[in-house]
Amino acid sequence: MATVLVGSSFARYYRVEVQNSLRSMGIAFCLYSISSIQRLVLQTFLRNYSNTWNVVDEVTYIATLTLLGARYVLLPRMSEGRTTPRTAYAELAPQMNERLKA
């Protein structure tokens, strides 16, 4: 959860555009982490409501799986993406080596 929060603050500060699929993944992990912490604390102090917290845990788990499943729906297909020709490396590598030497 801390990685998601720090990463999102850096993305906002440096104005990096975050894909919707990655955003939904981050939200899913934060949601499940918060739910797990809350469930642990509340089940410790409120044992009479353990069945209720089990239902809450199951609902957040299903919500997390739904958000992670949405990641695959929102991701663009690799074959549909723009690819670079195979000769690009052969053309760029010598130029980059010269720049590194300079």
RAFENLIN-V83333 format. One record per residue. N is the residue number from 1. RES is the residue in one letter. SS is DSSP state (hx for helix, st for strand, lp for the rest). PHI is phi in whole degrees, 0 to 359 (none if undefined). NEAR is the number of other ideal C-beta (glycine too) atoms within 10 Angstrom. Layout:
# RAFENLIN-V83333
n=(N;N)
res=(RES;RES)
ss=(SS;SS)
phi=(PHI;PHI)
near=(NEAR;NEAR)
This chain:
# RAFENLIN-V83333
n=(1;2;3;4;5;6;7;8;9;10;11;12;13;14;15;16;17;18;19;20;21;22;23;24;25;26;27;28;29;30;31;32;33;34;35;36;37;38;39;40;41;42;43;44;45;46;47;48;49;50;51;52;53;54;55;56;57;58;59;60;61;62;63;64;65;66;67;68;69;70;71;72;73;74;75;76;77;78;79;80;81;82;83;84;85;86;87;88;89;90;91;92;93;94;95;96;97;98;99;100;101;102)
res=(M;A;T;V;L;V;G;S;S;F;A;R;Y;Y;R;V;E;V;Q;N;S;L;R;S;M;G;I;A;F;C;L;Y;S;I;S;S;I;Q;R;L;V;L;Q;T;F;L;R;N;Y;S;N;T;W;N;V;V;D;E;V;T;Y;I;A;T;L;T;L;L;G;A;R;Y;V;L;L;P;R;M;S;E;G;R;T;T;P;R;T;A;Y;A;E;L;A;P;Q;M;N;E;R;L;K;A)
ss=(lp;hx;hx;hx;hx;hx;hx;hx;hx;hx;hx;hx;hx;lp;lp;lp;lp;lp;lp;hx;hx;hx;hx;hx;hx;hx;hx;hx;hx;hx;hx;hx;hx;hx;hx;hx;hx;hx;hx;hx;hx;hx;hx;hx;hx;lp;hx;hx;hx;hx;hx;hx;hx;hx;hx;hx;hx;hx;hx;hx;hx;hx;hx;hx;hx;hx;hx;hx;hx;hx;hx;hx;hx;hx;lp;lp;lp;lp;lp;lp;lp;lp;lp;lp;lp;lp;hx;hx;hx;hx;hx;hx;hx;hx;hx;hx;hx;hx;hx;hx;hx;lp)
phi=(none;295;296;295;294;293;297;291;292;294;297;290;295;268;55;270;280;260;294;299;294;290;296;293;295;297;296;297;294;294;300;290;295;297;296;294;294;297;298;297;292;288;291;292;267;238;293;294;257;296;295;296;290;295;295;299;296;295;295;292;295;294;296;296;297;295;294;290;293;296;300;286;286;278;290;290;291;296;289;277;286;281;246;267;293;294;279;297;295;296;278;275;300;299;295;292;298;294;294;292;293;291)
near=(14;8;10;17;11;10;14;17;10;10;15;10;8;7;6;10;5;12;12;12;17;16;16;18;18;19;17;21;16;17;16;19;15;12;19;14;11;14;16;11;11;15;15;8;7;11;9;6;12;11;8;12;18;12;9;15;17;11;11;19;14;10;15;19;12;11;19;16;12;16;16;8;9;14;12;9;6;7;6;7;7;4;9;8;8;7;8;10;10;9;9;11;10;9;9;10;10;9;8;7;6;5)
